[in-house]
Amino acid sequence: MKGLVKYALGSEGVELRTLPEPVPKDGELKVKVLAAGICNSDVHAIRDERSVTMPVVMGHEYVGEVTETRGDVGPFKVGDWVVTLPACYSCGECYLCKAGYVTLCKERKSIGSHVDGAMANYVVVPAKYTFKVPERAKTREQKIEYALAEPLACMVRGVYEKIDVREGDVVVISGPGTMGLMALQLFKTRGAYVIMSGLPVDAEKLADARKLGADECVTSFEDLEKAVYAKNPKGADITCDCTGVAPALENCMKVIRPMGTHLQIGLFGGKVPFRLDYMFDREVNYIPSNSSAVSSWKIALRLLEEGKVSLSPLISKRFPLDEWKKGLDAVLSKTAYKVILIPDNEFDI
């Protein structure tokens, strides 16, 4: 099979290799990958801004079909379509694992960074942290959107599980990219009034945000201030940064109300010059949200099954695995929302 491997330091330390097909162990599933998403954390890994165990097949966002099972895999069988929580190898014994917070286990190993991932024809995953694609996804096209179930579960962890959201809360989301538009849809399901903040170059993305339910869209800090304080003279109840850029975080701190909640989704990828006293001045509750929990996946899949969140509009480009460099370029140039790779030519692009 083919797999995209991070094998050495530096951006040049990534290549497509011919590899033996993986063999499942007891309790594992062998899955034929339909689609694998390129995540910003993959970019951080390529740039050595994120720890990986090399060599490793990249990719942790995927959807695929079970082709083989080994041992006790519970309800799974050959032919099932599945998605998987990336940090699926952990100690299983600590209080974090027992509570479903496997991403925070100090022994955790994730597909795509510590063990071989999904940017390949096949991936092996533990059944324990794998979930069936809802039956409403009948066609391959409908199933492809579940390659984005992982980032959605990450957003669910933040919006549904890490913070309180009340009906009518004024929410500012910074960054109308993939994660921002997922956050928008999730906040709307919780009854919030959402202001999406971007830059002038984000005009098309902000137009999409309006289609997905944004109450207001702004492209400057001055317009952001006006929108926030016109709706709530105290300031924004919740701010959410999906960019991982210091100026965006600073703008959030300038419009948040005293004792408001800030949800940090964007990964900064390095040291950030930032005045921490912004948080001190207003006693802001700064809540980072890192990846997902087992419970997050159950909520995310339920929302998808109920049609309350739409992921297909966020898939803007598809490439064969052989053309992974084009996919990466599209991500780096920010000319696309989510870019997915199709490993097998058997599946139509």
N, C-alpha and C positions, 0 to 999 in steps of 0.2 A: 504494500500500500504506500501512498504518499503521505508525508506529514511535514508541517512547517516547524522547523527546529531552531530554537535559540541555543547555540552551542558555544558561544564565546562572547567576551565583552565587546562592546561597541555595536553601533547600528549595522555594521557589516557582518556581525556574528550571527546572522539569521539566514537560513537557506531551506529550500524544499528538498527533502531527502526521500529515498526509497527505503522503507522500513518493513520489518516483519509485522504481520497482523498481531495485535495484542491477544493474550489468552486470559480469560477470566479465572479468578480463584473462587473459592467457596463464598457464596453470598454476593457475587458480582454478576453484572450484566455486560455483555458485549453489544455495543450499539453501532449501527451503521449511521454515520452522520449525514443528515440532510442539509443542514446549514449551520454555520458557525459565525458569530458576530465578532467584529473587531472592536474591542473595548479600549478606552483611553488608558486603562491600566496595562494593556498589552503594549501600548506605545511607551509607557513608563518603563516597562520591562526591557523593551528593545534598547532604550536609552540608558539602561543600567540605573534607573532611578527607583527601581523596585527589585527586591531580592527574588532571584529564581535559582533553582538547582539545575545546573547545566550538565549535559545536554537535556533538553526537555521539549516535547511537542507542545506548542502554544495553544491557547484557546480554552475559554471556560464558559462562554455563552453558546449554547447549542440546542438543537432539537434533532432527534434521530429515532430510528426504529430498532428495537431489540432483535438481534439475530441469534443470540446464544445466551443460555443461563447456566449457572453452576451452583449446585447445592441449594440451600434454602434461600430463596429470593422472594418469599412472601407471595403477593398476588400477581407478580410480573410473569409474563410468558412471551415467547417468541411472537413477534408481530405487533407488540405494544409500542406506541409512540411515547417517548419520554423526554424529560428534562431533568437536570441534576443540580443540586446545591454544590458549588465548586469546592468548598472546603470539606470534602467528603471523606477525608481520612484524618482521624483524630484519635485521642486516647480513649474516648468513650466512657471514661470513669470520673473525670473531674466534674465539679459542680456546673461548669459552663456547658459541657457536653450533655449532661443529664437534663439541663434546662433547654437544650436545643440551640445554644449559642456556640456552635462548633467553630465558627470563624474566629472566635476569641480564645480557643484552646491553644495553649503554648506548644502543643505537639501537632497541631493541625497541618495538614499538607493538602494543597489545592491542585486540582487538575489544571494544567496549563502553566503552572509555575513551579511546582514541586514534584508532581508526577505528570506523565504524559496526558495531554489534553485533547481538545476536539477539533483542532485545525488539521484534520486527517480523515482518511476514509472511515476509520473505526476508532472508538474510544471505549475503554473499560471503566465502569463506575460501580460503586457499591449500591446495591438495591436499597439499603437503609436510608440513603439520602437522595433517592430518585423519586420522581413523581410522574404519574401518567398525564399525558395531554388530554384535556377534556374531550368528551365524545363529540361536542359541537364542531370540532375541527375535523371535517370530513375529507377535504381535498388536500393535496400537497401544498397548495397555495395558502390555505388556511393554517396548515401546520407550520409553515415557514415562519409566521409571525411569532411562534413560541420560541424561536431562537433568541427573542428579546425578553423572555420570561425572567431570565436571571437579573438583568438590570431593573426590571419592574419590581422584582422581589426586594431588591436593594432599596428602591424608593419607598416601597410599602413599609419596610423596616423603619425608615425615618418618619414618614408622614402618618402612619397608622399606629406604630408601636413605641416610638421614642418620644413623641411629643403629644400634648393635648391640643386638639383643634375643635373650636366651638363654632356653632352655626353663626355666620356673619362675621367671623374673624377677618380682618384685613391682612392679606398675605402678599408679600413681595417676593417674587422669584427672580433671581438674577441669572440670566443665561438661557436663551430660548433654544438650546440644543436638545439632543435626545432626552437626557435626564430631566431637563427643565420642562419639556412638554409632557413627560410622564408625571412629574411632580404636579404640574398644572391640573391634569386630569384627576389625580388622586385627591388633591385639595378640594376640587369641585365636588367630588363624591362626598366630601365631609361638610359641604355647605359653606365654604369660605368664599370671600370676595377676593379675587386674584388679580394682582397687577404684575404683568410680565415686563421685566426690564432688560433691554438689550442695547445695541449700538446702532447707529444709522445703517451700517452694512448688513444688519440683521432684518431688514425690511421684509423679505420673503418669509423668514422664519416667524416673525411677529404676526404676519398675516395668517400663517398656519396656526399660531397660538390662538388667535381670535376664533378661527374655525373650530378649535378644540375646546373653546369655552372661556378663554381669558376675558375678564371684565374690562380691563384697560391694558394698553401696551404703550410703553414709553421708550425713547431712545436717548435721553439725556438725564443727568442728575436733577436738573432744574424741573423738568417735567415729572420726574419721579416724586420729588418733594411735593409738588402741587397736587398730584394725584393722591398721594398718601394722606396729606393733611386735609384735603377736601373731604375725604371719606371718613377719616378719624383724626380729630384735632390732637389726640394724644400721640399719634404715630402708628406705625404698623404693629399689629399684634404679633405677627410672625414674619421673619425674613428667612429666606432659603437660598443659599448660594450654591449653584450648580456649576460654577466656572472653575473654582480653584485658583482664582486670580485675586491678588491682594486689593486692588482698587475696588473690585466688586464687593468684597467683604467690608471694606471701609464705607462704601455707600450704604450697605445694609445697616451698619452700625449708626449711621447718621439719621436714618429715618425710622428706626425701631423705637417703640415707646419704652418708657421706664418699666423694668421688670418684664419686658417682652422676651420672646423665645427666638433664638437664631438656630436654624438647622443647617449644618455644614455637610454638604454632599460632595462637592468638588474636591478632588485630591490635588494638593498644591505641588507635590513632587519635589520639594526641597525647602530650604529656608525662606521665610517670608518676612519682609520688612513691614511691620504693622504695629500700630499703637494699641497695645492691649488695654490701655486705660479707657478706651471707648466702651469696653464691656463693663469696666469698673464704674464708670461715671453713671451709667443707667442701670446697673445691676442686671445686666442681660444674662439670661440663661443660655449659654452656648452649648449646643448639643451636636456633637459629631455623630454621624451614622456610617458605620463601616460594614459594607456588605449586607448579608441577610441572615436571618435565623430560620429554623425549620418552620416556625409559625408564619413567617413572612410569605413563604411559598404557598401555603394553604390559602392565605388571604388573596394573594396575587392571582392564583389560578381560579379562585372563586369569582373575582372581579372580571376576569377575562371571560369565564363561562357565562356570566350574567350580562356580558356586553357593556359593562360600565366603563371599560377602558379599551381604547383601540390602539393597537401597536403597528398595524400594517402601514399607516401613513408615515411612520417613522423609518421604514426601510426604503432608502432612496437609491441605493446602488448594490448590485450583485456582481460578483466576479467568480470565475472558476478558481479553484485553489492555486492552479498554475499561475494565475495572474494576481497573486497576493500583493505584489508590489504596487499595482495600480490601486488596489483597495486601500493599502496603507497610505498612499499619496492622497487619496480622496479624504481620508480621515485627517491627515496632517494639514491639508489645505482648507479644512473646514467647509468644503463644498458639498458635504452630504451630512445627513443625520446619521443613521446607522448604516454601516457597510457590512454586508455579509458575504462569506465565502462559501461556495458550493463545492465540496470535495470530490463528488462523484459525477462523472459525465452522464450517468444513467438518469440523474435527476435534472429536469429541465431548469434552465436559469431564467 
